[in-house]
Amino acid sequence: MRIRVDYTTAYDYAEQAHHVVQLLRVEPCVHDGQHVVSWRIDVDCDGHLRRGRDSFGNIVHMFYADAPLRALTLRVSGEVDTSETHGLVRGGAETLPLAVWRRDTPLTMPDAAIASFARAQVRDGTLATCHALAGAIHARVTFDTDATHSHTDAAHAFALAAGVCQDQAHIFLAAARHLDIPARYVSGHLVRSDGMVTQPAAHAWAEAWIENLGWVGFDPTNGVSPTEAYLRVAVGLDYLDAAPVRGTRRGGGVETMSVSVTTRDLAPVESQSQWQVQA
């Protein structure tokens, strides 16, 4: 599949914003099943854009505005060839030991309810357990864009039984790590099977380390493992480590931000892909 992405983030400030710095995790890395054909980042004001990598191996860009501003628009566009790996992620840059991915964070700290839920999903083998976790979260947590916000933690989203893909991924991470399974947050894009092309945000899911397989993806929002319709961009311990755009500024007053993501398949395939990793 050849996936085309057009991603726009626009900021409007009530007053002039000074010393604007934006950290971007919007460029995907190359690994087995994912080849970047072209990728471009444009900013509509003068500044410096520096490319590098963070401690998780993600490609990052730092943008430093040259002067105060009242508005800022970041545009990302590119094409990536993907192929079916049945959720397996291999051939990428692995910069950290597995022990790091067992760490809890404020957004993924399991409470008693998540701990009990996690233990109830234990099956014969880590792979089966992770599939059970993803399926159970999908069944329990209703997708609701009004129920949570970007700082909602896993325990609160689980108690509400509602949230967005970020929340469902955080619940998966909290549950998996409680079971001593290394797991990480993934941000990226999804070519939706329902034909929806333009969306108000990127997508998020999780990956878990399975002995004798390596990293395997699980999408609790859809109750499946990622297919070639998924484009991985960044990973981290939680949303904050993999957020597409984060920034700082001085002044500016009230900030208004809008996001638009258009994702489409430029080379549709005729056959339906396998959705789950098989043991």
C-alpha positions as CSV (number, residue, x, y, z in Angstrom):
1,M,0.0,0.0,0.0
2,R,1.2,3.5,-0.7
3,I,0.0,5.9,2.0
4,R,-0.3,9.6,1.3
5,V,-0.4,11.9,4.4
6,D,-1.2,15.6,4.6
7,Y,-1.0,16.9,8.1
8,T,-1.7,20.5,9.1
9,T,-1.4,22.1,12.6
10,A,-2.4,25.8,12.8
11,Y,-1.9,28.1,15.9
12,D,-3.5,31.5,16.4
13,Y,-2.4,33.6,19.4
14,A,-4.5,36.4,20.9
15,E,-1.3,38.4,21.4
16,Q,2.2,38.3,19.9
17,A,4.1,35.1,21.0
18,H,7.8,35.4,21.6
19,H,10.6,32.8,21.4
20,V,8.3,30.2,19.8
21,V,9.9,26.7,19.7
22,Q,8.1,23.6,18.3
23,L,9.2,20.0,18.7
24,L,7.9,17.9,15.9
25,R,7.7,14.1,15.8
26,V,6.0,13.8,12.4
27,E,8.5,12.1,10.1
28,P,8.3,8.2,10.1
29,C,11.3,6.0,10.4
30,V,12.1,3.2,8.0
31,H,11.8,-0.4,9.1
32,D,10.6,-3.8,7.7
33,G,7.3,-3.2,6.0
34,Q,7.6,0.6,5.9
35,H,9.6,2.6,3.3
36,V,9.5,6.4,3.1
37,V,9.2,7.5,-0.5
38,S,9.1,11.2,0.2
39,W,8.5,13.5,3.2
40,R,8.3,17.3,3.6
41,I,7.8,19.8,6.4
42,D,6.8,23.4,5.7
43,V,6.4,26.3,8.1
44,D,4.7,29.5,7.1
45,C,7.1,31.8,9.0
46,D,10.8,32.5,9.1
47,G,12.9,30.3,11.4
48,H,15.3,27.4,11.7
49,L,14.4,23.7,11.4
50,R,16.9,21.2,12.8
51,R,16.6,17.5,12.3
52,G,17.8,14.8,14.8
53,R,16.7,11.8,16.8
54,D,15.5,11.5,20.4
55,S,16.4,8.9,23.0
56,F,13.6,6.6,21.7
57,G,15.0,6.6,18.2
58,N,12.3,8.8,16.8
59,I,13.1,11.4,14.1
60,V,12.5,14.8,15.5
61,H,12.6,18.3,14.1
62,M,13.1,21.4,16.3
63,F,11.6,24.6,14.8
64,Y,12.8,28.0,16.2
65,A,10.9,31.0,15.1
66,D,13.1,34.0,14.1
67,A,10.7,36.7,15.3
68,P,7.5,37.2,17.4
69,L,4.3,36.0,15.7
70,R,0.6,35.9,16.0
71,A,0.0,32.8,13.9
72,L,1.9,29.7,12.9
73,T,1.0,26.9,10.5
74,L,3.0,23.6,10.2
75,R,2.3,21.5,7.1
76,V,3.6,17.9,6.7
77,S,3.2,15.9,3.6
78,G,4.6,12.6,2.3
79,E,4.2,9.2,0.8
80,V,5.2,5.9,2.4
81,D,5.1,2.4,1.0
82,T,3.8,-0.2,3.5
83,S,3.5,-4.0,3.4
84,E,1.7,-6.6,5.5
85,T,3.8,-7.8,8.5
86,H,0.8,-9.0,10.6
87,G,1.7,-6.6,13.3
88,L,5.3,-7.5,13.6
89,V,7.8,-4.6,13.8
90,R,11.4,-5.5,12.9
91,G,14.4,-3.8,11.3
92,G,14.0,-0.5,13.1
93,A,16.3,1.5,15.4
94,E,16.0,0.0,18.9
95,T,18.0,2.3,21.2
96,L,16.7,1.2,24.7
97,P,16.7,-2.0,26.8
98,L,13.5,-3.8,27.3
99,A,13.5,-2.8,31.0
100,V,12.7,0.8,30.0
101,W,9.4,-0.3,28.5
102,R,8.2,-1.8,31.8
103,R,8.2,1.6,33.5
104,D,4.9,3.2,34.6
105,T,4.4,6.9,33.9
106,P,1.8,9.3,35.4
107,L,-0.4,8.7,32.3
108,T,-0.1,4.9,32.4
109,M,-0.1,4.2,36.1
110,P,-2.5,1.2,36.8
111,D,-4.9,1.5,39.6
112,A,-6.6,-1.4,41.4
113,A,-9.4,-1.6,38.7
114,I,-6.9,-1.8,35.8
115,A,-4.7,-4.3,37.7
116,S,-7.7,-6.6,38.3
117,F,-8.8,-6.1,34.7
118,A,-5.3,-7.0,33.5
119,R,-5.1,-10.2,35.5
120,A,-8.5,-11.3,34.1
121,Q,-7.1,-11.2,30.6
122,V,-4.2,-13.5,31.2
123,R,-4.1,-16.4,28.8
124,D,-1.7,-19.2,27.8
125,G,1.2,-17.1,26.5
126,T,2.0,-13.4,26.2
127,L,0.7,-13.1,22.6
128,A,-2.7,-14.5,23.5
129,T,-2.8,-12.3,26.6
130,C,-2.1,-9.1,24.6
131,H,-4.7,-10.0,22.1
132,A,-7.2,-10.5,25.0
133,L,-6.2,-7.2,26.5
134,A,-6.7,-5.3,23.2
135,G,-10.1,-7.0,22.6
136,A,-11.3,-6.4,26.1
137,I,-10.4,-2.7,26.0
138,H,-12.1,-2.4,22.7
139,A,-15.3,-4.0,24.1
140,R,-15.2,-1.9,27.3
141,V,-14.0,1.6,26.4
142,T,-16.4,3.5,24.1
143,F,-14.7,5.8,21.6
144,D,-15.9,9.3,22.7
145,T,-14.0,12.5,21.7
146,D,-15.8,14.5,24.4
147,A,-15.1,12.3,27.4
148,T,-11.4,13.0,27.9
149,H,-8.6,15.4,27.1
150,S,-4.9,15.1,26.3
151,H,-3.9,15.0,30.0
152,T,-6.3,12.3,31.0
153,D,-4.6,9.3,32.5
154,A,-5.3,5.6,32.0
155,A,-7.1,5.1,35.4
156,H,-9.6,8.0,34.7
157,A,-10.3,6.9,31.2
158,F,-10.8,3.3,32.4
159,A,-13.2,4.4,35.1
160,L,-15.2,6.5,32.5
161,A,-15.1,3.5,30.1
162,A,-14.8,6.1,27.4
163,G,-12.1,8.0,25.5
164,V,-10.1,8.3,22.3
165,C,-7.3,6.2,20.8
166,Q,-4.8,7.8,23.1
167,D,-6.7,6.7,26.2
168,Q,-7.2,3.2,24.9
169,A,-3.5,2.9,24.2
170,H,-2.7,4.2,27.7
171,I,-5.0,1.6,29.3
172,F,-3.3,-1.2,27.3
173,L,0.1,0.0,28.4
174,A,-1.0,0.2,32.1
175,A,-2.4,-3.3,32.0
176,A,0.4,-4.9,30.0
177,R,3.2,-3.4,32.2
178,H,1.2,-4.5,35.3
179,L,1.7,-8.0,33.9
180,D,5.4,-7.3,33.4
181,I,5.1,-7.1,29.7
182,P,7.3,-4.5,28.0
183,A,5.0,-2.2,26.1
184,R,5.2,1.2,24.3
185,Y,2.9,3.9,22.9
186,V,2.8,4.4,19.1
187,S,1.6,7.5,17.2
188,G,1.0,7.4,13.5
189,H,-1.7,7.3,10.9
190,L,-4.4,4.9,9.7
191,V,-6.0,4.6,6.3
192,R,-9.6,3.9,7.5
193,S,-11.6,1.2,5.9
194,D,-14.8,3.2,6.3
195,G,-13.6,5.6,3.6
196,M,-13.0,8.6,6.0
197,V,-10.1,10.5,4.5
198,T,-9.8,13.7,6.6
199,Q,-9.7,13.4,10.4
200,P,-9.2,15.8,13.3
201,A,-6.1,14.0,14.7
202,A,-3.5,11.3,14.1
203,H,-4.0,7.8,15.4
204,A,-2.4,5.9,18.3
205,W,-2.0,2.3,19.3
206,A,0.5,0.2,21.3
207,E,3.2,-2.4,20.9
208,A,4.2,-5.2,23.2
209,W,7.3,-7.3,23.4
210,I,6.6,-11.0,22.7
211,E,9.3,-13.5,23.3
212,N,10.5,-15.2,20.1
213,L,8.6,-12.7,18.0
214,G,9.8,-9.2,19.0
215,W,7.6,-6.1,19.0
216,V,4.0,-6.7,18.0
217,G,1.4,-4.0,17.5
218,F,-2.0,-4.0,19.1
219,D,-4.8,-1.4,18.4
220,P,-7.3,-1.5,21.2
221,T,-9.4,1.2,19.5
222,N,-10.2,-1.1,16.7
223,G,-9.6,-4.4,18.4
224,V,-7.0,-5.6,15.9
225,S,-3.3,-5.8,15.2
226,P,-1.9,-3.2,12.7
227,T,-1.9,-4.0,9.0
228,E,-0.4,-2.3,6.0
229,A,-3.0,0.4,6.5
230,Y,-1.1,1.7,9.5
231,L,1.8,4.1,9.3
232,R,4.1,4.2,12.3
233,V,5.7,7.6,13.1
234,A,6.9,7.7,16.8
235,V,7.1,5.6,19.9
236,G,7.4,6.4,23.6
237,L,6.4,5.5,27.1
238,D,3.2,7.4,26.7
239,Y,1.6,10.1,24.6
240,L,3.9,12.9,25.8
241,D,6.9,11.0,24.4
242,A,5.4,10.5,21.0
243,A,3.1,13.5,20.5
244,P,3.4,14.8,16.9
245,V,3.7,18.5,18.0
246,R,4.7,20.0,21.3
247,G,6.0,23.6,21.9
248,T,6.9,26.4,24.1
249,R,6.5,30.2,23.9
250,R,6.5,33.4,25.9
251,G,3.4,35.5,25.9
252,G,0.8,35.1,23.2
253,G,-2.2,35.1,25.4
254,V,-5.0,32.6,24.6
255,E,-3.9,30.0,22.1
256,T,-6.2,28.4,19.5
257,M,-5.0,25.2,17.7
258,S,-6.6,23.3,14.9
259,V,-5.4,20.0,13.4
260,S,-6.4,18.3,10.1
261,V,-5.0,15.0,8.9
262,T,-5.7,13.6,5.5
263,T,-4.6,10.0,4.9
264,R,-5.4,8.0,1.8
265,D,-4.2,4.9,-0.1
266,L,-2.7,5.8,-3.4
267,A,-2.5,2.2,-4.6
268,P,-5.6,0.3,-3.3
269,V,-5.2,-3.4,-2.9
270,E,-7.9,-5.9,-3.8
271,S,-7.6,-8.5,-1.1
272,Q,-8.5,-8.1,2.6
273,S,-5.4,-8.3,4.9
274,Q,-5.1,-10.6,7.9
275,W,-5.8,-8.5,11.0
276,Q,-4.2,-10.5,13.9
277,V,-0.8,-12.0,14.6
278,Q,-1.2,-15.7,14.8
279,A,0.8,-17.8,17.3
